Amino acid sequence: MTRTRDAQSASAGVVDPGDHVSQKPSLLRQPPAVWAVAFASMVAFMGIGLVGPILPTISEDLGATPTQTSLLFTSYLVITAVVMFFTSWLSSRIGTRTTMLLGLAVIVVAAIGCALATDINGIIAFRALWGLGNALFLSTALASIISASGGPAGHAVILYEAALGIGLAVGPLVGGMLGEFSWSVPFWGTATLMAVGFVAIVAIVRSPKPTAEQKAATTHTPISAPFKALRIRPVLILSIVAFFYNASFFVTLAYAPYPLGLSAIGIGMVMTGFGIGIAFMSVVVAPRLTHRFSPLRTLWVALIVFALTMVVTALSTSSLPVLIVCTILLGFEIGLLHTVLTEAVMESSDLPRPVASSAYSGVRFLGGAIGAPVGTSLADYTDGSPFLFAGATALVGALIVIVCQRVIARADQPVHETMVDEAETITVADD
C-alpha cells in the first residue's frame, strides 16, 4: 500500500504484526476492546430498528400521519449525513475513543429526550440530536474495531456488519415488546443500553500511547478531505450507488410496518426476522460470494434481485403471509448489499479509510434521508407505491454499477495488505 497509509496506520498505535505472525487470524478470537465496541455498535443500530414497531402507535397516540412519523428517520438521517462529512476531521484532533464516547453520550441524552417528548415535533427534534450522536459514534466504531483487532480488515467489516444486523434484529423485538406498554418505553430501554456501552468502552477500550516516531508521523485530517475524496471517480460512483440503495433500504424501515397491520410485538417479530437476515448474510454468505464471484458482479446482481423483491412486495400488500415473507427476504438481501458495497468503497482508492468512510457515509445517509419521506408519501396513491419507488431506486443503483464497471474496476482487485496496512488509518490524539 502507499507509504502515507503505512505511516498513518503506524500512528494508530496498531499492534506490531510480528507479534501475530504465528497466529492464524480468526474472526471470533478478538480482544475485549473489539467486543466492547461491537456491543455499543449493536445498540446504536438497535436505535434505528426499534422505532419501526412503534410507528403506528406513535401515529395513533400523537395524531401523526405516516409521512410525519417518517420524519423520525429523516431528521435522524439528515443530521447523520451532514455530520459524517466532518467526523474524520474531528476524530483526528480529539481522538477516536473520545469521539466515540461523545457520540454515545449524545445518544443517551437524545433517547431520554424522545421518551420525555409530548408531541411528534419533540420526538423529531430529539431524533435529529440522535443522528448527531450516531454519526460521531458509528464513523469511528469501524475504525476502532479494525485497529483493536490487529487482524484483517475484512474480519472487522464482517463483525461491524454483524453488529448492524443483530442490532436491527434485536431493536424491533425490543421496540415491539416494550412498545406494548407505551411508545416511550423503548426509548428508555435504548438509553439504558447505550449507557452500558459507554461504561464498557470507558472501562475496556484504551487509547495507545504514541511513541515519538508515531507523533512525528501524525497528521490532522483536513476538514475538506471527505469532499475532496468525492473527486475520486470510483469513490464518487460507489457513493452514488449507495445513495440510491439506501433510499430503498430506509423506505423498507419507515413504511413496512404500516401495510403489515400487526400489533407492536407482531411488527417487532417480523422486523427481527428482517434483522437476522442482515446478520446472517453479512457474516456467512457475503464473504463467500465475494470470494467466489467478483464483488462488483455480486453487487449489481444483488441490487437487481433486491429491486425485483420490492416489486413483488408492492404487488402483495393485500396478502399478509406474502408480505411477511418478502419483508424478511429483503433483510437477507440488504445484509449482502451492505457488506459488499462497504468493502467495495474501501478498496476503490488509496484514501485513508476514515476519509473514505466519511465521504461514503455522508452521501449514503442522504439517500436514506430523502428516500424515507418521499417513498412513504407515495402511499397516498396505493399501498404498494413506496415499494415500487424503492425498487426503482435500487435498479438505478444496479445500472450505475453495470455502466461504470470499468471505472470502478479497482474494487474487484483488493490489495492484500499486512495487518498494519489493513488497520484503520486513525490519527492518534491525546485523550
PyMOL commands that set and color helices and strands:
alter all, ss='L'
color gray80, all
select helices_A, chain A and resi 3-11+17-20+32-49+51-62+66-84+87-94+96-116+120-149+153-179+185-204+212-217+225-229+233-255+257-260+264-292+295-314+320-347+353-380+385-403+409-412+419-422
alter helices_A, ss='H'
color red, helices_A
deselect
rebuild
show_as cartoon
